[in-house]
Amino acid sequence: MSTLHDQIKQVIDTEPVVVFMKGTPDAPACGNSMRALQALWRAGAPITGVDVLPDPRIRQELTALSEWPTIPQVFVKGELIGGADITEELFASGELKDKIDEALGAEHPQTVSTVAIALD
Amino acid sequence: MAANAIRELLDQAFPGGEVEVEDRTGGGDHFQVTVVSAAFNGLPLIQQHKLVNAALAAPLADGTIHELRIRTKGTA
């Protein structure tokens, strides 16, 4: 099995829009994760959710990699765009939609999925 | 942790800036911080927030701050 670090990195690098969150997109367990999801959804983004709650090591490894201390963390095409506050601000200014359309093409599908990190 | 202690850390990190700290729940662990500083001028939002996170790295790392909402603004 690949290391936790490699799994997280692979999700960030391969999923178009990833949210590391508390809970899952269909059952968010934190208001801030919910805020980020809503802004992304309204901006037309496909969303891949990764729940950090099953094991504290997921969050530790993620933060070591992203240098971002809090949850949620939103990545578009491998790039950290920020947490809930930035995602909401970028949505309000229209930049989020532009960023998504630019990264994925204007005609991208809007799907919601969940990726589980495998632990030892 | 008192809002005052957070404000002190931010005042040190952003001298001459305007800092507001609100304890959102009164429990000393959910904060909304607003910082207006020339240090943010010309920086993308993510870099602005990273500066705030860095100023509060210790209380974020040890869990003293459970939730942090950030609003930043440059002066330009």
N, CA and C atoms of all chains as a GROMACS GRO file, in nm:
protein
  588
    1MET      N    1   0.085  -0.119   0.000
    1MET     CA    2   0.000   0.000   0.000
    1MET      C    3   0.088   0.124   0.000
    2SER      N    4   0.046   0.223  -0.076
    2SER     CA    5   0.127   0.344  -0.080
    2SER      C    6   0.114   0.421   0.051
    3THR      N    7   0.210   0.506   0.078
    3THR     CA    8   0.210   0.580   0.203
    3THR      C    9   0.096   0.681   0.203
    4LEU      N   10   0.065   0.726   0.324
    4LEU     CA   11  -0.039   0.826   0.341
    4LEU      C   12  -0.006   0.951   0.258
    5HIS      N   13   0.120   0.992   0.266
    5HIS     CA   14   0.166   1.110   0.191
    5HIS      C   15   0.139   1.092   0.041
    6ASP      N   16   0.176   0.975  -0.012
    6ASP     CA   17   0.158   0.950  -0.155
    6ASP      C   18   0.011   0.947  -0.194
    7GLN      N   19  -0.072   0.889  -0.108
    7GLN     CA   20  -0.216   0.882  -0.138
    7GLN      C   21  -0.275   1.022  -0.145
    8ILE      N   22  -0.241   1.105  -0.047
    8ILE     CA   23  -0.295   1.241  -0.044
    8ILE      C   24  -0.248   1.320  -0.166
    9LYS      N   25  -0.118   1.306  -0.193
    9LYS     CA   26  -0.061   1.379  -0.307
    9LYS      C   27  -0.128   1.335  -0.436
   10GLN      N   28  -0.155   1.205  -0.446
   10GLN     CA   29  -0.216   1.155  -0.569
   10GLN      C   30  -0.358   1.210  -0.588
   11VAL      N   31  -0.434   1.216  -0.479
   11VAL     CA   32  -0.570   1.272  -0.489
   11VAL      C   33  -0.563   1.418  -0.534
   12ILE      N   34  -0.472   1.494  -0.473
   12ILE     CA   35  -0.458   1.636  -0.507
   12ILE      C   36  -0.420   1.652  -0.654
   13ASP      N   37  -0.329   1.566  -0.699
   13ASP     CA   38  -0.277   1.580  -0.835
   13ASP      C   39  -0.373   1.528  -0.943
   14THR      N   40  -0.463   1.435  -0.907
   14THR     CA   41  -0.544   1.375  -1.013
   14THR      C   42  -0.689   1.423  -1.014
   15GLU      N   43  -0.743   1.462  -0.899
   15GLU     CA   44  -0.883   1.505  -0.898
   15GLU      C   45  -0.890   1.653  -0.937
   16PRO      N   46  -0.985   1.691  -1.024
   16PRO     CA   47  -0.990   1.831  -1.069
   16PRO      C   48  -1.013   1.930  -0.953
   17VAL      N   49  -1.110   1.899  -0.867
   17VAL     CA   50  -1.137   1.987  -0.753
   17VAL      C   51  -1.153   1.899  -0.628
   18VAL      N   52  -1.063   1.914  -0.534
   18VAL     CA   53  -1.066   1.833  -0.412
   18VAL      C   54  -1.090   1.921  -0.291
   19VAL      N   55  -1.178   1.874  -0.203
   19VAL     CA   56  -1.198   1.940  -0.074
   19VAL      C   57  -1.162   1.841   0.036
   20PHE      N   58  -1.057   1.872   0.111
   20PHE     CA   59  -1.028   1.796   0.232
   20PHE      C   60  -1.114   1.858   0.341
   21MET      N   61  -1.200   1.777   0.399
   21MET     CA   62  -1.307   1.831   0.482
   21MET      C   63  -1.336   1.742   0.601
   22LYS      N   64  -1.418   1.795   0.690
   22LYS     CA   65  -1.470   1.714   0.800
   22LYS      C   66  -1.605   1.659   0.755
   23GLY      N   67  -1.613   1.527   0.743
   23GLY     CA   68  -1.732   1.464   0.688
   23GLY      C   69  -1.717   1.445   0.539
   24THR      N   70  -1.829   1.417   0.473
   24THR     CA   71  -1.830   1.393   0.328
   24THR      C   72  -1.926   1.493   0.264
   25PRO      N   73  -1.918   1.508   0.131
   25PRO     CA   74  -2.006   1.607   0.067
   25PRO      C   75  -2.155   1.584   0.097
   26ASP      N   76  -2.197   1.458   0.109
   26ASP     CA   77  -2.339   1.435   0.138
   26ASP      C   78  -2.368   1.446   0.287
   27ALA      N   79  -2.268   1.447   0.371
   27ALA     CA   80  -2.289   1.461   0.515
   27ALA      C   81  -2.174   1.540   0.579
   28PRO      N   82  -2.166   1.670   0.547
   28PRO     CA   83  -2.058   1.751   0.604
   28PRO      C   84  -2.073   1.760   0.757
   29ALA      N   85  -1.960   1.752   0.827
   29ALA     CA   86  -1.965   1.748   0.973
   29ALA      C   87  -1.914   1.878   1.035
   30CYS      N   88  -1.906   1.983   0.953
   30CYS     CA   89  -1.851   2.108   1.003
   30CYS      C   90  -1.903   2.221   0.916
   31GLY      N   91  -1.941   2.331   0.979
   31GLY     CA   92  -1.998   2.445   0.906
   31GLY      C   93  -1.903   2.503   0.803
   32ASN      N   94  -1.775   2.501   0.832
   32ASN     CA   95  -1.679   2.560   0.738
   32ASN      C   96  -1.660   2.472   0.616
   33SER      N   97  -1.659   2.341   0.638
   33SER     CA   98  -1.652   2.250   0.523
   33SER      C   99  -1.775   2.271   0.435
   34MET      N  100  -1.889   2.289   0.499
   34MET     CA  101  -2.015   2.315   0.428
   34MET      C  102  -2.007   2.444   0.347
   35ARG      N  103  -1.950   2.549   0.405
   35ARG     CA  104  -1.938   2.677   0.334
   35ARG      C  105  -1.854   2.662   0.207
   36ALA      N  106  -1.742   2.589   0.219
   36ALA     CA  107  -1.656   2.570   0.102
   36ALA      C  108  -1.728   2.490  -0.006
   37LEU      N  109  -1.799   2.384   0.036
   37LEU     CA  110  -1.873   2.302  -0.060
   37LEU      C  111  -1.977   2.383  -0.134
   38GLN      N  112  -2.052   2.464  -0.058
   38GLN     CA  113  -2.160   2.541  -0.119
   38GLN      C  114  -2.106   2.640  -0.222
   39ALA      N  115  -1.997   2.707  -0.187
   39ALA     CA  116  -1.938   2.804  -0.281
   39ALA      C  117  -1.892   2.733  -0.407
   40LEU      N  118  -1.827   2.618  -0.391
   40LEU     CA  119  -1.779   2.542  -0.507
   40LEU      C  120  -1.895   2.496  -0.594
   41TRP      N  121  -2.000   2.445  -0.526
   41TRP     CA  122  -2.115   2.395  -0.600
   41TRP      C  123  -2.181   2.507  -0.679
   42ARG      N  124  -2.196   2.620  -0.617
   42ARG     CA  125  -2.260   2.734  -0.685
   42ARG      C  126  -2.174   2.788  -0.798
   43ALA      N  127  -2.043   2.764  -0.788
   43ALA     CA  128  -1.953   2.806  -0.896
   43ALA      C  129  -1.948   2.701  -1.008
   44GLY      N  130  -2.026   2.593  -0.990
   44GLY     CA  131  -2.033   2.492  -1.096
   44GLY      C  132  -1.923   2.388  -1.091
   45ALA      N  133  -1.851   2.382  -0.980
   45ALA     CA  134  -1.737   2.290  -0.974
   45ALA      C  135  -1.780   2.146  -0.948
   46PRO      N  136  -1.712   2.051  -1.014
   46PRO     CA  137  -1.725   1.913  -0.970
   46PRO      C  138  -1.649   1.904  -0.838
   47ILE      N  139  -1.693   1.818  -0.748
   47ILE     CA  140  -1.631   1.815  -0.615
   47ILE      C  141  -1.593   1.672  -0.578
   48THR      N  142  -1.469   1.656  -0.537
   48THR     CA  143  -1.425   1.531  -0.477
   48THR      C  144  -1.395   1.560  -0.330
   49GLY      N  145  -1.468   1.497  -0.241
   49GLY     CA  146  -1.448   1.520  -0.098
   49GLY      C  147  -1.360   1.413  -0.037
   50VAL      N  148  -1.271   1.455   0.050
   50VAL     CA  149  -1.190   1.360   0.128
   50VAL      C  150  -1.212   1.392   0.275
   51ASP      N  151  -1.262   1.295   0.348
   51ASP     CA  152  -1.290   1.314   0.491
   51ASP      C  153  -1.160   1.298   0.571
   52VAL      N  154  -1.127   1.401   0.651
   52VAL     CA  155  -1.004   1.392   0.731
   52VAL      C  156  -1.031   1.334   0.870
   53LEU      N  157  -1.159   1.316   0.903
   53LEU     CA  158  -1.192   1.276   1.040
   53LEU      C  159  -1.156   1.131   1.078
   54PRO      N  160  -1.154   1.036   0.982
   54PRO     CA  161  -1.131   0.897   1.025
   54PRO      C  162  -1.000   0.876   1.101
   55ASP      N  163  -0.897   0.959   1.072
   55ASP     CA  164  -0.769   0.941   1.141
   55ASP      C  165  -0.695   1.074   1.144
   56PRO      N  166  -0.644   1.116   1.260
   56PRO     CA  167  -0.574   1.245   1.269
   56PRO      C  168  -0.451   1.253   1.181
   57ARG      N  169  -0.396   1.137   1.144
   57ARG     CA  170  -0.275   1.140   1.059
   57ARG      C  171  -0.304   1.197   0.921
   58ILE      N  172  -0.429   1.186   0.874
   58ILE     CA  173  -0.462   1.240   0.742
   58ILE      C  174  -0.442   1.391   0.744
   59ARG      N  175  -0.496   1.455   0.847
   59ARG     CA  176  -0.484   1.601   0.857
   59ARG      C  177  -0.338   1.643   0.876
   60GLN      N  178  -0.264   1.567   0.961
   60GLN     CA  179  -0.123   1.600   0.986
   60GLN      C  180  -0.043   1.596   0.856
   61GLU      N  181  -0.064   1.490   0.781
   61GLU     CA  182   0.013   1.471   0.658
   61GLU      C  183  -0.027   1.576   0.554
   62LEU      N  184  -0.156   1.604   0.547
   62LEU     CA  185  -0.207   1.704   0.453
   62LEU      C  186  -0.146   1.840   0.483
   63THR      N  187  -0.148   1.879   0.610
   63THR     CA  188  -0.097   2.010   0.648
   63THR      C  189   0.054   2.020   0.626
   64ALA      N  190   0.125   1.910   0.646
   64ALA     CA  191   0.268   1.909   0.619
   64ALA      C  192   0.293   1.935   0.471
   65LEU      N  193   0.204   1.882   0.389
   65LEU     CA  194   0.218   1.893   0.244
   65LEU      C  195   0.174   2.030   0.192
   66SER      N  196   0.064   2.081   0.247
   66SER     CA  197   0.003   2.202   0.192
   66SER      C  198   0.051   2.328   0.263
   67GLU      N  199   0.108   2.312   0.384
   67GLU     CA  200   0.145   2.425   0.468
   67GLU      C  201   0.025   2.513   0.499
   68TRP      N  202  -0.091   2.450   0.513
   68TRP     CA  203  -0.214   2.522   0.548
   68TRP      C  204  -0.270   2.455   0.674
   69PRO      N  205  -0.290   2.532   0.781
   69PRO     CA  206  -0.316   2.467   0.910
   69PRO      C  207  -0.458   2.420   0.934
   70THR      N  208  -0.555   2.476   0.862
   70THR     CA  209  -0.694   2.449   0.900
   70THR      C  210  -0.767   2.367   0.794
   71ILE      N  211  -0.885   2.318   0.832
   71ILE     CA  212  -0.973   2.240   0.744
   71ILE      C  213  -1.101   2.323   0.726
   72PRO      N  214  -1.160   2.333   0.611
   72PRO     CA  215  -1.129   2.262   0.487
   72PRO      C  216  -1.010   2.320   0.411
   73GLN      N  217  -0.964   2.242   0.313
   73GLN     CA  218  -0.864   2.289   0.218
   73GLN      C  219  -0.912   2.252   0.078
   74VAL      N  220  -0.914   2.352  -0.009
   74VAL     CA  221  -0.966   2.333  -0.144
   74VAL      C  222  -0.852   2.340  -0.245
   75PHE      N  223  -0.843   2.239  -0.329
   75PHE     CA  224  -0.742   2.236  -0.436
   75PHE      C  225  -0.811   2.231  -0.571
   76VAL      N  226  -0.765   2.314  -0.664
   76VAL     CA  227  -0.814   2.308  -0.801
   76VAL      C  228  -0.695   2.272  -0.889
   77LYS      N  229  -0.705   2.161  -0.960
   77LYS     CA  230  -0.597   2.114  -1.048
   77LYS      C  231  -0.462   2.113  -0.975
   78GLY      N  232  -0.463   2.061  -0.854
   78GLY     CA  233  -0.338   2.045  -0.783
   78GLY      C  234  -0.291   2.167  -0.706
   79GLU      N  235  -0.361   2.279  -0.722
   79GLU     CA  236  -0.317   2.403  -0.656
   79GLU      C  237  -0.408   2.436  -0.539
   80LEU      N  238  -0.348   2.462  -0.423
   80LEU     CA  239  -0.427   2.503  -0.306
   80LEU      C  240  -0.485   2.642  -0.331
   81ILE      N  241  -0.617   2.653  -0.327
   81ILE     CA  242  -0.673   2.788  -0.340
   81ILE      C  243  -0.706   2.848  -0.205
   82GLY      N  244  -0.724   2.765  -0.102
   82GLY     CA  245  -0.743   2.819   0.032
   82GLY      C  246  -0.846   2.741   0.111
   83GLY      N  247  -0.895   2.804   0.217
   83GLY     CA  248  -0.996   2.743   0.302
   83GLY      C  249  -1.133   2.800   0.270
   84ALA      N  250  -1.225   2.790   0.365
   84ALA     CA  251  -1.363   2.832   0.341
   84ALA      C  252  -1.375   2.982   0.313
   85ASP      N  253  -1.298   3.063   0.386
   85ASP     CA  254  -1.311   3.208   0.369
   85ASP      C  255  -1.270   3.252   0.229
   86ILE      N  256  -1.156   3.202   0.183
   86ILE     CA  257  -1.108   3.240   0.049
   86ILE      C  258  -1.203   3.187  -0.057
   87THR      N  259  -1.247   3.062  -0.040
   87THR     CA  260  -1.337   3.003  -0.140
   87THR      C  261  -1.464   3.087  -0.151
   88GLU      N  262  -1.517   3.129  -0.039
   88GLU     CA  263  -1.638   3.214  -0.041
   88GLU      C  264  -1.610   3.350  -0.103
   89GLU      N  265  -1.496   3.408  -0.068
   89GLU     CA  266  -1.463   3.540  -0.123
   89GLU      C  267  -1.444   3.534  -0.274
   90LEU      N  268  -1.376   3.427  -0.319
   90LEU     CA  269  -1.352   3.413  -0.463
   90LEU      C  270  -1.484   3.384  -0.536
   91PHE      N  271  -1.576   3.314  -0.468
   91PHE     CA  272  -1.706   3.291  -0.531
   91PHE      C  273  -1.781   3.423  -0.544
   92ALA      N  274  -1.781   3.502  -0.438
   92ALA     CA  275  -1.856   3.629  -0.438
   92ALA      C  276  -1.803   3.724  -0.546
   93SER      N  277  -1.674   3.721  -0.571
   93SER     CA  278  -1.617   3.814  -0.670
   93SER      C  279  -1.625   3.758  -0.812
   94GLY      N  280  -1.669   3.632  -0.825
   94GLY     CA  281  -1.679   3.571  -0.958
   94GLY      C  282  -1.551   3.501  -1.001
   95GLU      N  283  -1.443   3.520  -0.922
   95GLU     CA  284  -1.314   3.462  -0.960
   95GLU      C  285  -1.314   3.310  -0.951
   96LEU      N  286  -1.394   3.257  -0.859
   96LEU     CA  287  -1.395   3.111  -0.841
   96LEU      C  288  -1.447   3.044  -0.967
   97LYS      N  289  -1.557   3.096  -1.020
   97LYS     CA  290  -1.614   3.037  -1.141
   97LYS      C  291  -1.515   3.049  -1.256
   98ASP      N  292  -1.452   3.165  -1.267
   98ASP     CA  293  -1.353   3.185  -1.374
   98ASP      C  294  -1.239   3.084  -1.362
   99LYS      N  295  -1.193   3.066  -1.238
   99LYS     CA  296  -1.081   2.974  -1.213
   99LYS      C  297  -1.119   2.831  -1.250
  100ILE      N  298  -1.242   2.792  -1.211
  100ILE     CA  299  -1.290   2.656  -1.240
  100ILE      C  300  -1.305   2.637  -1.391
  101ASP      N  301  -1.368   2.735  -1.454
  101ASP     CA  302  -1.390   2.724  -1.599
  101ASP      C  303  -1.258   2.721  -1.675
  102GLU      N  304  -1.164   2.801  -1.627
  102GLU     CA  305  -1.035   2.807  -1.692
  102GLU      C  306  -0.960   2.674  -1.675
  103ALA      N  307  -0.971   2.616  -1.553
  103ALA     CA  308  -0.898   2.493  -1.526
  103ALA      C  309  -0.961   2.372  -1.592
  104LEU      N  310  -1.095   2.371  -1.601
  104LEU     CA  311  -1.164   2.249  -1.646
  104LEU      C  312  -1.233   2.264  -1.780
  105GLY      N  313  -1.234   2.385  -1.834
  105GLY     CA  314  -1.311   2.409  -1.956
  105GLY      C  315  -1.453   2.444  -1.918
  106ALA      N  316  -1.519   2.530  -1.995
  106ALA     CA  317  -1.651   2.582  -1.957
  106ALA      C  318  -1.758   2.473  -1.955
  107GLU      N  319  -1.736   2.363  -2.030
  107GLU     CA  320  -1.840   2.260  -2.044
  107GLU      C  321  -1.821   2.141  -1.951
  108HIS      N  322  -1.745   2.156  -1.844
  108HIS     CA  323  -1.716   2.041  -1.758
  108HIS      C  324  -1.842   1.991  -1.688
  109PRO      N  325  -1.848   1.860  -1.662
  109PRO     CA  326  -1.961   1.805  -1.586
  109PRO      C  327  -1.947   1.843  -1.438
  110GLN      N  328  -2.061   1.846  -1.368
  110GLN     CA  329  -2.057   1.876  -1.225
  110GLN      C  330  -2.097   1.752  -1.145
  111THR      N  331  -1.999   1.679  -1.102
  111THR     CA  332  -2.025   1.556  -1.027
  111THR      C  333  -1.977   1.574  -0.883
  112VAL      N  334  -2.029   1.490  -0.796
  112VAL     CA  335  -1.982   1.491  -0.657
  112VAL      C  336  -1.940   1.350  -0.620
  113SER      N  337  -1.819   1.337  -0.568
  113SER     CA  338  -1.773   1.205  -0.529
  113SER      C  339  -1.691   1.212  -0.401
  114THR      N  340  -1.660   1.097  -0.350
  114THR     CA  341  -1.583   1.089  -0.225
  114THR      C  342  -1.467   0.994  -0.246
  115VAL      N  343  -1.350   1.031  -0.197
  115VAL     CA  344  -1.236   0.941  -0.199
  115VAL      C  345  -1.198   0.912  -0.055
  116ALA      N  346  -1.185   0.786  -0.022
  116ALA     CA  347  -1.144   0.749   0.113
  116ALA      C  348  -0.995   0.719   0.113
  117ILE      N  349  -0.926   0.770   0.213
  117ILE     CA  350  -0.783   0.742   0.228
  117ILE      C  351  -0.770   0.609   0.301
  118ALA      N  352  -0.690   0.521   0.244
  118ALA     CA  353  -0.671   0.389   0.306
  118ALA      C  354  -0.565   0.397   0.415
  119LEU      N  355  -0.597   0.348   0.532
  119LEU     CA  356  -0.503   0.353   0.644
  119LEU      C  357  -0.459   0.212   0.679
  120ASP      N  358  -0.343   0.203   0.745
  120ASP     CA  359  -0.290   0.071   0.784
  120ASP      C  360  -0.390   0.000   0.874
  121MET      N  361  -0.815   3.076   2.516
  121MET     CA  362  -0.728   3.188   2.481
  121MET      C  363  -0.815   3.311   2.459
  122ALA      N  364  -0.769   3.422   2.516
  122ALA     CA  365  -0.848   3.544   2.504
  122ALA      C  366  -0.825   3.609   2.369
  123ALA      N  367  -0.926   3.677   2.321
  123ALA     CA  368  -0.915   3.750   2.195
  123ALA      C  369  -0.797   3.847   2.200
  124ASN      N  370  -0.770   3.901   2.318
  124ASN     CA  371  -0.659   3.996   2.334
  124ASN      C  372  -0.524   3.935   2.299
  125ALA      N  373  -0.506   3.809   2.337
  125ALA     CA  374  -0.379   3.741   2.310
  125ALA      C  375  -0.362   3.721   2.160
  126ILE      N  376  -0.471   3.690   2.091
  126ILE     CA  377  -0.467   3.675   1.945
  126ILE      C  378  -0.434   3.811   1.882
  127ARG      N  379  -0.499   3.914   1.934
  127ARG     CA  380  -0.477   4.048   1.879
  127ARG      C  381  -0.331   4.088   1.895
  128GLU      N  382  -0.272   4.054   2.009
  128GLU     CA  383  -0.132   4.088   2.033
  128GLU      C  384  -0.040   4.023   1.929
  129LEU      N  385  -0.065   3.894   1.903
  129LEU     CA  386   0.017   3.823   1.804
  129LEU      C  387   0.004   3.888   1.667
  130LEU      N  388  -0.118   3.928   1.633
  130LEU     CA  389  -0.140   3.989   1.501
  130LEU      C  390  -0.080   4.129   1.495
  131ASP      N  391  -0.090   4.203   1.605
  131ASP     CA  392  -0.030   4.338   1.611
  131ASP      C  393   0.121   4.330   1.590
  132GLN      N  394   0.182   4.226   1.651
  132GLN     CA  395   0.327   4.208   1.635
  132GLN      C  396   0.362   4.174   1.491
  133ALA      N  397   0.279   4.090   1.429
  133ALA     CA  398   0.310   4.044   1.294
  133ALA      C  399   0.281   4.151   1.188
  134PHE      N  400   0.185   4.238   1.220
  134PHE     CA  401   0.145   4.341   1.122
  134PHE      C  402   0.151   4.479   1.187
  135PRO      N  403   0.273   4.526   1.214
  135PRO     CA  404   0.285   4.656   1.280
  135PRO      C  405   0.224   4.766   1.193
  136GLY      N  406   0.148   4.852   1.254
  136GLY     CA  407   0.084   4.961   1.180
  136GLY      C  408  -0.045   4.918   1.113
  137GLY      N  409  -0.078   4.788   1.122
  137GLY     CA  410  -0.202   4.740   1.060
  137GLY      C  411  -0.322   4.758   1.152
  138GLU      N  412  -0.439   4.740   1.095
  138GLU     CA  413  -0.562   4.743   1.176
  138GLU      C  414  -0.602   4.600   1.202
  139VAL      N  415  -0.620   4.566   1.328
  139VAL     CA  416  -0.652   4.427   1.365
  139VAL      C  417  -0.781   4.424   1.446
  140GLU      N  418  -0.872   4.338   1.404
  140GLU     CA  419  -0.993   4.315   1.482
  140GLU      C  420  -1.002   4.166   1.511
  141VAL      N  421  -1.036   4.133   1.634
  141VAL     CA  422  -1.052   3.992   1.669
  141VAL      C  423  -1.186   3.974   1.740
  142GLU      N  424  -1.263   3.881   1.690
  142GLU     CA  425  -1.392   3.854   1.752
  142GLU      C  426  -1.394   3.708   1.799
  143ASP      N  427  -1.429   3.689   1.924
  143ASP     CA  428  -1.448   3.554   1.977
  143ASP      C  429  -1.592   3.516   1.941
  144ARG      N  430  -1.607   3.430   1.841
  144ARG     CA  431  -1.740   3.408   1.781
  144ARG      C  432  -1.838   3.339   1.874
  145THR      N  433  -1.785   3.256   1.962
  145THR     CA  434  -1.877   3.179   2.047
  145THR      C  435  -1.862   3.215   2.194
  146GLY      N  436  -1.761   3.298   2.226
  146GLY     CA  437  -1.736   3.332   2.366
  146GLY      C  438  -1.659   3.225   2.439
  147GLY      N  439  -1.622   3.118   2.367
  147GLY     CA  440  -1.554   3.006   2.431
  147GLY      C  441  -1.402   3.012   2.424
  148GLY      N  442  -1.349   3.117   2.357
  148GLY     CA  443  -1.204   3.131   2.350
  148GLY      C  444  -1.135   3.037   2.253
  149ASP      N  445  -1.210   2.982   2.156
  149ASP     CA  446  -1.143   2.897   2.058
  149ASP      C  447  -1.198   2.909   1.915
  150HIS      N  448  -1.304   2.988   1.897
  150HIS     CA  449  -1.354   3.014   1.760
  150HIS      C  450  -1.340   3.164   1.733
  151PHE      N  451  -1.249   3.198   1.642
  151PHE     CA  452  -1.222   3.340   1.622
  151PHE      C  453  -1.246   3.385   1.478
  152GLN      N  454  -1.292   3.508   1.466
  152GLN     CA  455  -1.295   3.576   1.337
  152GLN      C  456  -1.192   3.688   1.347
  153VAL      N  457  -1.092   3.686   1.262
  153VAL     CA  458  -0.995   3.795   1.265
  153VAL      C  459  -1.000   3.873   1.135
  154THR      N  460  -0.988   4.004   1.148
  154THR     CA  461  -0.982   4.091   1.031
  154THR      C  462  -0.854   4.173   1.041
  155VAL      N  463  -0.774   4.169   0.936
  155VAL     CA  464  -0.648   4.244   0.937
  155VAL      C  465  -0.639   4.327   0.810
  156VAL      N  466  -0.615   4.455   0.830
  156VAL     CA  467  -0.589   4.546   0.717
  156VAL      C  468  -0.444   4.590   0.731
  157SER      N  469  -0.363   4.561   0.631
  157SER     CA  470  -0.220   4.591   0.644
  157SER      C  471  -0.158   4.613   0.507
  158ALA      N  472  -0.058   4.701   0.504
  158ALA     CA  473   0.016   4.725   0.380
  158ALA      C  474   0.093   4.599   0.339
  159ALA      N  475   0.117   4.509   0.436
  159ALA     CA  476   0.189   4.385   0.405
  159ALA      C  477   0.115   4.300   0.302
  160PHE      N  478  -0.014   4.323   0.287
  160PHE     CA  479  -0.094   4.242   0.193
  160PHE      C  480  -0.097   4.300   0.052
  161ASN      N  481  -0.050   4.422   0.039
  161ASN     CA  482  -0.061   4.489  -0.091
  161ASN      C  483   0.002   4.407  -0.202
  162GLY      N  484  -0.076   4.382  -0.306
  162GLY     CA  485  -0.023   4.311  -0.422
  162GLY      C  486  -0.017   4.160  -0.408
  163LEU      N  487  -0.056   4.107  -0.291
  163LEU     CA  488  -0.049   3.962  -0.273
  163LEU      C  489  -0.183   3.897  -0.303
  164PRO      N  490  -0.182   3.776  -0.364
  164PRO     CA  491  -0.308   3.703  -0.378
  164PRO      C  492  -0.362   3.664  -0.241
  165LEU      N  493  -0.495   3.644  -0.235
  165LEU     CA  494  -0.561   3.612  -0.108
  165LEU      C  495  -0.493   3.499  -0.032
  166ILE      N  496  -0.453   3.396  -0.106
  166ILE     CA  497  -0.396   3.280  -0.036
  166ILE      C  498  -0.268   3.317   0.038
  167GLN      N  499  -0.187   3.404  -0.024
  167GLN     CA  500  -0.064   3.447   0.043
  167GLN      C  501  -0.097   3.537   0.162
  168GLN      N  502  -0.201   3.619   0.149
  168GLN     CA  503  -0.243   3.705   0.260
  168GLN      C  504  -0.285   3.619   0.379
  169HIS      N  505  -0.365   3.517   0.351
  169HIS     CA  506  -0.411   3.430   0.460
  169HIS      C  507  -0.295   3.350   0.520
  170LYS      N  508  -0.198   3.314   0.435
  170LYS     CA  509  -0.083   3.240   0.487
  170LYS      C  510  -0.005   3.324   0.588
  171LEU      N  511   0.003   3.455   0.564
  171LEU     CA  512   0.073   3.542   0.660
  171LEU      C  513   0.000   3.544   0.793
  172VAL      N  514  -0.134   3.546   0.787
  172VAL     CA  515  -0.212   3.545   0.912
  172VAL      C  516  -0.196   3.410   0.982
  173ASN      N  517  -0.204   3.303   0.906
  173ASN     CA  518  -0.186   3.169   0.965
  173ASN      C  519  -0.048   3.158   1.030
  174ALA      N  520   0.054   3.218   0.965
  174ALA     CA  521   0.190   3.210   1.019
  174ALA      C  522   0.199   3.285   1.152
  175ALA      N  523   0.132   3.400   1.158
  175ALA     CA  524   0.136   3.479   1.282
  175ALA      C  525   0.071   3.404   1.397
  176LEU      N  526  -0.025   3.318   1.364
  176LEU     CA  527  -0.099   3.245   1.466
  176LEU      C  528  -0.061   3.096   1.467
  177ALA      N  529   0.057   3.066   1.415
  177ALA     CA  530   0.097   2.926   1.398
  177ALA      C  531   0.094   2.848   1.529
  178ALA      N  532   0.143   2.909   1.637
  178ALA     CA  533   0.152   2.835   1.764
  178ALA      C  534   0.013   2.796   1.817
  179PRO      N  535  -0.078   2.893   1.835
  179PRO     CA  536  -0.210   2.853   1.884
  179PRO      C  537  -0.289   2.767   1.785
  180LEU      N  538  -0.258   2.776   1.656
  180LEU     CA  539  -0.325   2.687   1.559
  180LEU      C  540  -0.271   2.545   1.574
  181ALA      N  541  -0.140   2.534   1.591
  181ALA     CA  542  -0.078   2.401   1.595
  181ALA      C  543  -0.116   2.324   1.722
  182ASP      N  544  -0.126   2.395   1.834
  182ASP     CA  545  -0.153   2.321   1.958
  182ASP      C  546  -0.304   2.309   1.987
  183GLY      N  547  -0.386   2.356   1.894
  183GLY     CA  548  -0.529   2.334   1.908
  183GLY      C  549  -0.600   2.438   1.993
  184THR      N  550  -0.525   2.538   2.041
  184THR     CA  551  -0.588   2.646   2.119
  184THR      C  552  -0.695   2.715   2.036
  185ILE      N  553  -0.660   2.739   1.908
  185ILE     CA  554  -0.760   2.792   1.816
  185ILE      C  555  -0.824   2.674   1.745
  186HIS      N  556  -0.951   2.654   1.770
  186HIS     CA  557  -1.021   2.543   1.707
  186HIS      C  558  -1.071   2.582   1.568
  187GLU      N  559  -1.117   2.706   1.557
  187GLU     CA  560  -1.166   2.754   1.428
  187GLU      C  561  -1.120   2.896   1.407
  188LEU      N  562  -1.069   2.922   1.288
  188LEU     CA  563  -1.021   3.057   1.255
  188LEU      C  564  -1.082   3.103   1.124
  189ARG      N  565  -1.155   3.213   1.131
  189ARG     CA  566  -1.205   3.275   1.008
  189ARG      C  567  -1.122   3.400   0.984
  190ILE      N  568  -1.080   3.416   0.860
  190ILE     CA  569  -0.986   3.523   0.828
  190ILE      C  570  -1.043   3.615   0.722
  191ARG      N  571  -1.024   3.744   0.745
  191ARG     CA  572  -1.055   3.842   0.642
  191ARG      C  573  -0.935   3.935   0.634
  192THR      N  574  -0.882   3.952   0.515
  192THR     CA  575  -0.764   4.038   0.501
  192THR      C  576  -0.788   4.142   0.394
  193LYS      N  577  -0.714   4.253   0.407
  193LYS     CA  578  -0.728   4.359   0.309
  193LYS      C  579  -0.598   4.437   0.306
  194GLY      N  580  -0.553   4.472   0.188
  194GLY     CA  581  -0.435   4.558   0.176
  194GLY      C  582  -0.476   4.704   0.195
  195THR      N  583  -0.380   4.791   0.191
  195THR     CA  584  -0.410   4.933   0.211
  195THR      C  585  -0.402   5.010   0.080
  196ALA      N  586  -0.356   4.942  -0.027
  196ALA     CA  587  -0.337   5.012  -0.155
  196ALA      C  588  -0.472   5.037  -0.223
   0.00000   0.00000   0.00000
